[in-house]
Amino acid sequence: MSTSDSNSYVFEPAAPQGSGQEQVSQQIRDISEVPAIEVITTAAVHLMSASAVKLGLAAEENAEELKDLDEARKLITALAGLVTAAAPEIGSQHAGPLRDGLRSLQLAFREESLIPDAPGKGPGEKYTGPVN
């Protein structure tokens, strides 16, 4: 595991050294050093990024080819569940931007969908309530 200048944690595989048990012990020690807030926000950012790609919002020329609304729905719903469950634990300083990103993805899904979902039935709305 290493840290960048912004004090953000990045997981890296342990370099082969010693026995398999020693490697596992080192990986456990590395994970134990990462604050929960970092793990939660990293997972949320990965879900947001994957959702954006599946909504066709990638900055690539083939963004439209990458679009898959069924997959986007699943990712956005998972993100909504994570953000909703984690918000009381991570505080408004961290939860606010995650909620904003989630809402933006939910609105983008509504715009991309050919058949609109009923209010409260869109991706993640069972956790967040209707988004409009």
Backbone as JSON Lines, residues from 0, in Angstrom:
{"i":0,"aa":"M","n":[0.86,-1.17,0.0],"ca":[0.0,0.0,0.0],"c":[0.9,1.22,0.0]}
{"i":1,"aa":"S","n":[0.51,2.27,-0.69],"ca":[1.27,3.5,-0.69],"c":[0.31,4.66,-0.57]}
{"i":2,"aa":"T","n":[0.87,5.83,-0.28],"ca":[0.04,7.03,-0.22],"c":[0.59,8.03,-1.2]}
{"i":3,"aa":"S","n":[-0.3,8.82,-1.77],"ca":[0.12,9.87,-2.68],"c":[0.28,11.16,-1.89]}
{"i":4,"aa":"D","n":[0.69,12.24,-2.55],"ca":[0.9,13.51,-1.88],"c":[-0.37,14.05,-1.25]}
{"i":5,"aa":"S","n":[-1.54,13.68,-1.76],"ca":[-2.8,14.19,-1.23],"c":[-3.3,13.36,-0.05]}
{"i":6,"aa":"N","n":[-2.44,12.46,0.45],"ca":[-2.78,11.61,1.59],"c":[-3.92,10.65,1.26]}
{"i":7,"aa":"S","n":[-4.09,10.31,-0.01],"ca":[-5.09,9.35,-0.45],"c":[-4.42,7.99,-0.51]}
{"i":8,"aa":"Y","n":[-5.09,6.97,-0.03],"ca":[-4.52,5.64,0.02],"c":[-4.77,4.89,-1.27]}
{"i":9,"aa":"V","n":[-3.75,4.16,-1.7],"ca":[-3.84,3.35,-2.91],"c":[-3.41,1.94,-2.52]}
{"i":10,"aa":"F","n":[-4.2,0.96,-2.87],"ca":[-3.85,-0.42,-2.58],"c":[-2.93,-0.95,-3.66]}
{"i":11,"aa":"E","n":[-1.85,-1.56,-3.23],"ca":[-0.92,-2.2,-4.16],"c":[-0.67,-3.61,-3.66]}
{"i":12,"aa":"P","n":[-0.54,-4.56,-4.56],"ca":[-0.27,-5.93,-4.1],"c":[1.06,-5.98,-3.36]}
{"i":13,"aa":"A","n":[1.13,-6.79,-2.35],"ca":[2.36,-6.93,-1.59],"c":[3.42,-7.59,-2.48]}
{"i":14,"aa":"A","n":[4.63,-7.11,-2.36],"ca":[5.73,-7.7,-3.12],"c":[6.01,-9.09,-2.56]}
{"i":15,"aa":"P","n":[6.3,-10.05,-3.43],"ca":[6.57,-11.4,-2.93],"c":[7.77,-11.38,-1.98]}
{"i":16,"aa":"Q","n":[7.54,-11.78,-0.76],"ca":[8.62,-11.88,0.2],"c":[8.2,-12.86,1.28]}
{"i":17,"aa":"G","n":[9.06,-13.78,1.61],"ca":[8.76,-14.74,2.66],"c":[7.66,-15.71,2.25]}
{"i":18,"aa":"S","n":[7.11,-16.35,3.26],"ca":[6.08,-17.36,3.02],"c":[4.74,-16.72,2.68]}
{"i":19,"aa":"G","n":[3.82,-17.56,2.23],"ca":[2.48,-17.08,1.92],"c":[1.8,-16.5,3.14]}
{"i":20,"aa":"Q","n":[2.0,-17.11,4.31],"ca":[1.41,-16.61,5.55],"c":[1.96,-15.23,5.89]}
{"i":21,"aa":"E","n":[3.24,-15.0,5.67],"ca":[3.84,-13.69,5.94],"c":[3.25,-12.63,5.0]}
{"i":22,"aa":"Q","n":[3.01,-13.01,3.75],"ca":[2.42,-12.08,2.79],"c":[1.01,-11.7,3.21]}
{"i":23,"aa":"V","n":[0.24,-12.69,3.64],"ca":[-1.13,-12.43,4.09],"c":[-1.1,-11.52,5.31]}
{"i":24,"aa":"S","n":[-0.22,-11.78,6.23],"ca":[-0.11,-10.95,7.44],"c":[0.25,-9.51,7.07]}
{"i":25,"aa":"Q","n":[1.14,-9.33,6.1],"ca":[1.52,-7.98,5.67],"c":[0.34,-7.27,5.02]}
{"i":26,"aa":"Q","n":[-0.42,-7.98,4.2],"ca":[-1.59,-7.38,3.56],"c":[-2.62,-6.98,4.59]}
{"i":27,"aa":"I","n":[-2.82,-7.79,5.61],"ca":[-3.77,-7.45,6.67],"c":[-3.3,-6.2,7.41]}
{"i":28,"aa":"R","n":[-2.01,-6.11,7.7],"ca":[-1.49,-4.9,8.36],"c":[-1.69,-3.68,7.48]}
{"i":29,"aa":"D","n":[-1.46,-3.83,6.17],"ca":[-1.64,-2.7,5.25],"c":[-3.09,-2.23,5.25]}
{"i":30,"aa":"I","n":[-4.02,-3.15,5.16],"ca":[-5.44,-2.8,5.15],"c":[-5.85,-2.17,6.47]}
{"i":31,"aa":"S","n":[-5.28,-2.65,7.57],"ca":[-5.66,-2.12,8.87],"c":[-5.28,-0.66,9.04]}
{"i":32,"aa":"E","n":[-4.34,-0.19,8.24],"ca":[-3.89,1.2,8.33],"c":[-4.8,2.18,7.57]}
{"i":33,"aa":"V","n":[-5.67,1.67,6.73],"ca":[-6.53,2.52,5.9],"c":[-7.78,2.88,6.69]}
{"i":34,"aa":"P","n":[-8.05,4.18,6.87],"ca":[-9.27,4.58,7.59],"c":[-10.52,4.15,6.82]}
{"i":35,"aa":"A","n":[-11.57,3.8,7.55],"ca":[-12.83,3.35,6.94],"c":[-13.37,4.38,5.96]}
{"i":36,"aa":"I","n":[-13.24,5.66,6.28],"ca":[-13.75,6.72,5.39],"c":[-13.11,6.62,4.02]}
{"i":37,"aa":"E","n":[-11.83,6.25,3.97],"ca":[-11.13,6.11,2.7],"c":[-11.66,4.93,1.9]}
{"i":38,"aa":"V","n":[-11.92,3.83,2.57],"ca":[-12.44,2.65,1.9],"c":[-13.83,2.94,1.34]}
{"i":39,"aa":"I","n":[-14.68,3.58,2.15],"ca":[-16.05,3.88,1.73],"c":[-16.06,4.85,0.56]}
{"i":40,"aa":"T","n":[-15.32,5.94,0.66],"ca":[-15.34,6.92,-0.42],"c":[-14.69,6.38,-1.7]}
{"i":41,"aa":"T","n":[-13.67,5.55,-1.55],"ca":[-13.05,4.94,-2.73],"c":[-14.03,4.03,-3.44]}
{"i":42,"aa":"A","n":[-14.76,3.22,-2.68],"ca":[-15.77,2.34,-3.29],"c":[-16.84,3.17,-3.99]}
{"i":43,"aa":"A","n":[-17.28,4.26,-3.35],"ca":[-18.31,5.12,-3.95],"c":[-17.82,5.76,-5.24]}
{"i":44,"aa":"V","n":[-16.59,6.22,-5.25],"ca":[-16.03,6.85,-6.45],"c":[-15.93,5.82,-7.58]}
{"i":45,"aa":"H","n":[-15.55,4.6,-7.27],"ca":[-15.5,3.56,-8.31],"c":[-16.9,3.29,-8.87]}
{"i":46,"aa":"L","n":[-17.9,3.23,-8.0],"ca":[-19.27,3.02,-8.46],"c":[-19.74,4.2,-9.32]}
{"i":47,"aa":"M","n":[-19.38,5.41,-8.93],"ca":[-19.76,6.6,-9.71],"c":[-19.12,6.57,-11.09]}
{"i":48,"aa":"S","n":[-17.84,6.26,-11.12],"ca":[-17.13,6.23,-12.4],"c":[-17.69,5.17,-13.33]}
{"i":49,"aa":"A","n":[-17.94,3.99,-12.79],"ca":[-18.5,2.91,-13.61],"c":[-19.89,3.29,-14.09]}
{"i":50,"aa":"S","n":[-20.69,3.92,-13.25],"ca":[-22.03,4.35,-13.63],"c":[-21.97,5.36,-14.78]}
{"i":51,"aa":"A","n":[-21.07,6.31,-14.67],"ca":[-20.94,7.33,-15.71],"c":[-20.58,6.69,-17.05]}
{"i":52,"aa":"V","n":[-19.67,5.73,-17.03],"ca":[-19.28,5.04,-18.27],"c":[-20.49,4.3,-18.84]}
{"i":53,"aa":"K","n":[-21.22,3.59,-17.99],"ca":[-22.38,2.81,-18.46],"c":[-23.52,3.71,-18.92]}
{"i":54,"aa":"L","n":[-23.52,4.98,-18.49],"ca":[-24.52,5.94,-18.97],"c":[-24.09,6.58,-20.29]}
{"i":55,"aa":"G","n":[-22.89,6.24,-20.77],"ca":[-22.39,6.81,-22.01],"c":[-21.76,8.17,-21.82]}
{"i":56,"aa":"L","n":[-21.36,8.48,-20.58],"ca":[-20.8,9.8,-20.28],"c":[-19.28,9.84,-20.29]}
{"i":57,"aa":"A","n":[-18.65,8.76,-20.73],"ca":[-17.19,8.72,-20.8],"c":[-16.69,9.76,-21.79]}
{"i":58,"aa":"A","n":[-15.5,10.24,-21.57],"ca":[-14.91,11.25,-22.44],"c":[-14.2,10.63,-23.65]}
{"i":59,"aa":"E","n":[-14.56,9.43,-23.98],"ca":[-13.95,8.71,-25.1],"c":[-14.83,8.85,-26.34]}
{"i":60,"aa":"E","n":[-14.24,8.65,-27.49],"ca":[-14.99,8.71,-28.74],"c":[-16.04,7.6,-28.83]}
{"i":61,"aa":"N","n":[-15.77,6.48,-28.17],"ca":[-16.69,5.34,-28.23],"c":[-17.63,5.3,-27.02]}
{"i":62,"aa":"A","n":[-17.89,6.42,-26.39],"ca":[-18.72,6.48,-25.19],"c":[-20.1,5.88,-25.44]}
{"i":63,"aa":"E","n":[-20.65,6.14,-26.6],"ca":[-21.99,5.62,-26.91],"c":[-21.98,4.1,-26.99]}
{"i":64,"aa":"E","n":[-20.9,3.52,-27.47],"ca":[-20.79,2.07,-27.56],"c":[-20.69,1.44,-26.17]}
{"i":65,"aa":"L","n":[-20.19,2.18,-25.21],"ca":[-20.02,1.66,-23.85],"c":[-21.29,1.76,-23.02]}
{"i":66,"aa":"K","n":[-22.3,2.44,-23.56],"ca":[-23.54,2.65,-22.81],"c":[-24.28,1.35,-22.59]}
{"i":67,"aa":"D","n":[-24.73,1.14,-21.36],"ca":[-25.52,-0.03,-20.99],"c":[-26.38,0.38,-19.8]}
{"i":68,"aa":"L","n":[-27.62,0.78,-20.06],"ca":[-28.48,1.32,-19.02],"c":[-28.87,0.28,-17.96]}
{"i":69,"aa":"D","n":[-28.96,-0.97,-18.34],"ca":[-29.25,-2.0,-17.34],"c":[-28.11,-2.09,-16.32]}
{"i":70,"aa":"E","n":[-26.91,-2.08,-16.81],"ca":[-25.74,-2.09,-15.92],"c":[-25.67,-0.81,-15.1]}
{"i":71,"aa":"A","n":[-25.96,0.32,-15.73],"ca":[-25.94,1.61,-15.01],"c":[-26.94,1.6,-13.87]}
{"i":72,"aa":"R","n":[-28.11,1.06,-14.11],"ca":[-29.15,0.98,-13.07],"c":[-28.63,0.22,-11.84]}
{"i":73,"aa":"K","n":[-28.0,-0.91,-12.09],"ca":[-27.46,-1.72,-10.99],"c":[-26.39,-0.96,-10.21]}
{"i":74,"aa":"L","n":[-25.5,-0.32,-10.92],"ca":[-24.42,0.41,-10.27],"c":[-24.94,1.61,-9.46]}
{"i":75,"aa":"I","n":[-25.89,2.33,-10.03],"ca":[-26.45,3.5,-9.34],"c":[-27.23,3.05,-8.09]}
{"i":76,"aa":"T","n":[-27.94,1.95,-8.19],"ca":[-28.67,1.43,-7.03],"c":[-27.69,1.01,-5.93]}
{"i":77,"aa":"A","n":[-26.61,0.36,-6.3],"ca":[-25.59,-0.03,-5.31],"c":[-24.97,1.22,-4.67]}
{"i":78,"aa":"L","n":[-24.69,2.21,-5.49],"ca":[-24.14,3.46,-4.97],"c":[-25.11,4.13,-4.0]}
{"i":79,"aa":"A","n":[-26.38,4.16,-4.35],"ca":[-27.39,4.77,-3.48],"c":[-27.45,4.05,-2.14]}
{"i":80,"aa":"G","n":[-27.41,2.73,-2.17],"ca":[-27.42,1.97,-0.92],"c":[-26.2,2.26,-0.07]}
{"i":81,"aa":"L","n":[-25.04,2.32,-0.69],"ca":[-23.8,2.6,0.04],"c":[-23.83,4.0,0.64]}
{"i":82,"aa":"V","n":[-24.18,4.99,-0.16],"ca":[-24.19,6.37,0.31],"c":[-25.21,6.56,1.43]}
{"i":83,"aa":"T","n":[-26.39,6.0,1.25],"ca":[-27.45,6.14,2.25],"c":[-27.04,5.48,3.57]}
{"i":84,"aa":"A","n":[-26.48,4.29,3.49],"ca":[-26.08,3.57,4.7],"c":[-24.87,4.22,5.38]}
{"i":85,"aa":"A","n":[-23.94,4.73,4.58],"ca":[-22.7,5.27,5.14],"c":[-22.81,6.71,5.62]}
{"i":86,"aa":"A","n":[-23.78,7.46,5.12],"ca":[-23.86,8.89,5.43],"c":[-23.8,9.21,6.92]}
{"i":87,"aa":"P","n":[-24.54,8.53,7.78],"ca":[-24.46,8.86,9.21],"c":[-23.07,8.58,9.8]}
{"i":88,"aa":"E","n":[-22.36,7.64,9.21],"ca":[-21.04,7.27,9.73],"c":[-19.92,8.17,9.23]}
{"i":89,"aa":"I","n":[-20.05,8.69,8.02],"ca":[-18.94,9.45,7.44],"c":[-19.12,10.96,7.57]}
{"i":90,"aa":"G","n":[-20.29,11.4,7.97],"ca":[-20.53,12.82,8.19],"c":[-20.86,13.57,6.91]}
{"i":91,"aa":"S","n":[-21.45,14.74,7.09],"ca":[-21.93,15.51,5.95],"c":[-20.81,16.04,5.08]}
{"i":92,"aa":"Q","n":[-19.63,16.25,5.64],"ca":[-18.5,16.75,4.84],"c":[-18.17,15.78,3.7]}
{"i":93,"aa":"H","n":[-18.27,14.49,3.97],"ca":[-17.97,13.49,2.95],"c":[-19.23,13.02,2.24]}
{"i":94,"aa":"A","n":[-20.33,12.92,2.97],"ca":[-21.57,12.4,2.37],"c":[-22.18,13.38,1.38]}
{"i":95,"aa":"G","n":[-22.07,14.68,1.64],"ca":[-22.67,15.68,0.76],"c":[-22.22,15.56,-0.69]}
{"i":96,"aa":"P","n":[-20.92,15.55,-0.95],"ca":[-20.46,15.41,-2.34],"c":[-20.87,14.06,-2.96]}
{"i":97,"aa":"L","n":[-20.9,13.0,-2.15],"ca":[-21.32,11.7,-2.68],"c":[-22.79,11.75,-3.06]}
{"i":98,"aa":"R","n":[-23.61,12.39,-2.23],"ca":[-25.04,12.52,-2.55],"c":[-25.25,13.35,-3.82]}
{"i":99,"aa":"D","n":[-24.46,14.43,-3.96],"ca":[-24.56,15.26,-5.16],"c":[-24.21,14.46,-6.41]}
{"i":100,"aa":"G","n":[-23.13,13.69,-6.33],"ca":[-22.74,12.86,-7.47],"c":[-23.79,11.82,-7.79]}
{"i":101,"aa":"L","n":[-24.34,11.21,-6.76],"ca":[-25.39,10.21,-6.95],"c":[-26.6,10.84,-7.63]}
{"i":102,"aa":"R","n":[-27.02,11.99,-7.15],"ca":[-28.19,12.68,-7.73],"c":[-27.93,13.01,-9.21]}
{"i":103,"aa":"S","n":[-26.74,13.46,-9.52],"ca":[-26.4,13.77,-10.92],"c":[-26.5,12.53,-11.79]}
{"i":104,"aa":"L","n":[-26.04,11.4,-11.29],"ca":[-26.13,10.16,-12.05],"c":[-27.57,9.71,-12.22]}
{"i":105,"aa":"Q","n":[-28.37,9.87,-11.17],"ca":[-29.78,9.51,-11.26],"c":[-30.5,10.37,-12.3]}
{"i":106,"aa":"L","n":[-30.2,11.66,-12.32],"ca":[-30.81,12.55,-13.32],"c":[-30.32,12.21,-14.73]}
{"i":107,"aa":"A","n":[-29.04,11.9,-14.86],"ca":[-28.5,11.52,-16.17],"c":[-29.16,10.24,-16.66]}
{"i":108,"aa":"F","n":[-29.43,9.31,-15.75],"ca":[-30.11,8.08,-16.14],"c":[-31.49,8.4,-16.69]}
{"i":109,"aa":"R","n":[-32.22,9.3,-16.01],"ca":[-33.56,9.69,-16.48],"c":[-33.49,10.28,-17.88]}
{"i":110,"aa":"E","n":[-32.47,11.09,-18.14],"ca":[-32.33,11.71,-19.46],"c":[-32.0,10.68,-20.54]}
{"i":111,"aa":"E","n":[-31.21,9.68,-20.21],"ca":[-30.78,8.68,-21.18],"c":[-31.83,7.61,-21.43]}
{"i":112,"aa":"S","n":[-32.71,7.4,-20.48],"ca":[-33.69,6.32,-20.58],"c":[-34.78,6.66,-21.59]}
{"i":113,"aa":"L","n":[-35.05,5.71,-22.49],"ca":[-36.11,5.91,-23.49],"c":[-37.49,5.76,-22.86]}
{"i":114,"aa":"I","n":[-37.61,4.89,-21.88],"ca":[-38.87,4.68,-21.18],"c":[-38.68,5.18,-19.76]}
{"i":115,"aa":"P","n":[-39.27,6.33,-19.43],"ca":[-39.02,6.9,-18.1],"c":[-39.61,6.05,-16.97]}
{"i":116,"aa":"D","n":[-38.86,5.98,-15.87],"ca":[-39.34,5.3,-14.67],"c":[-40.35,6.19,-13.97]}
{"i":117,"aa":"A","n":[-41.29,5.57,-13.28],"ca":[-42.23,6.33,-12.46],"c":[-41.45,7.0,-11.32]}
{"i":118,"aa":"P","n":[-41.93,8.13,-10.82],"ca":[-41.25,8.77,-9.69],"c":[-41.05,7.79,-8.54]}
{"i":119,"aa":"G","n":[-39.84,7.74,-8.02],"ca":[-39.52,6.83,-6.94],"c":[-39.12,5.45,-7.38]}
{"i":120,"aa":"K","n":[-39.17,5.16,-8.69],"ca":[-38.84,3.83,-9.21],"c":[-37.54,3.82,-10.0]}
{"i":121,"aa":"G","n":[-36.87,4.96,-10.11],"ca":[-35.6,5.02,-10.83],"c":[-34.49,4.35,-10.04]}
{"i":122,"aa":"P","n":[-33.32,4.25,-10.63],"ca":[-32.22,3.57,-9.96],"c":[-31.87,4.24,-8.63]}
{"i":123,"aa":"G","n":[-31.87,3.45,-7.58],"ca":[-31.49,3.94,-6.25],"c":[-32.55,4.73,-5.53]}
{"i":124,"aa":"E","n":[-33.68,5.02,-6.18],"ca":[-34.67,5.87,-5.56],"c":[-35.4,5.21,-4.38]}
{"i":125,"aa":"K","n":[-35.31,3.89,-4.28],"ca":[-35.9,3.26,-3.09],"c":[-35.09,3.62,-1.84]}
{"i":126,"aa":"Y","n":[-33.83,4.08,-2.03],"ca":[-32.99,4.5,-0.92],"c":[-33.0,6.02,-0.74]}
{"i":127,"aa":"T","n":[-33.09,6.75,-1.84],"ca":[-32.95,8.21,-1.8],"c":[-34.26,8.96,-1.86]}
{"i":128,"aa":"G","n":[-35.31,8.29,-2.29],"ca":[-36.56,8.97,-2.58],"c":[-36.54,9.45,-4.02]}
{"i":129,"aa":"P","n":[-37.68,9.95,-4.52],"ca":[-37.75,10.4,-5.91],"c":[-36.76,11.52,-6.22]}
{"i":130,"aa":"V","n":[-36.19,11.44,-7.39],"ca":[-35.25,12.47,-7.86],"c":[-35.88,13.15,-9.06]}
{"i":131,"aa":"N","n":[-35.92,14.47,-9.02],"ca":[-36.47,15.22,-10.17],"c":[-35.68,16.47,-10.41]}
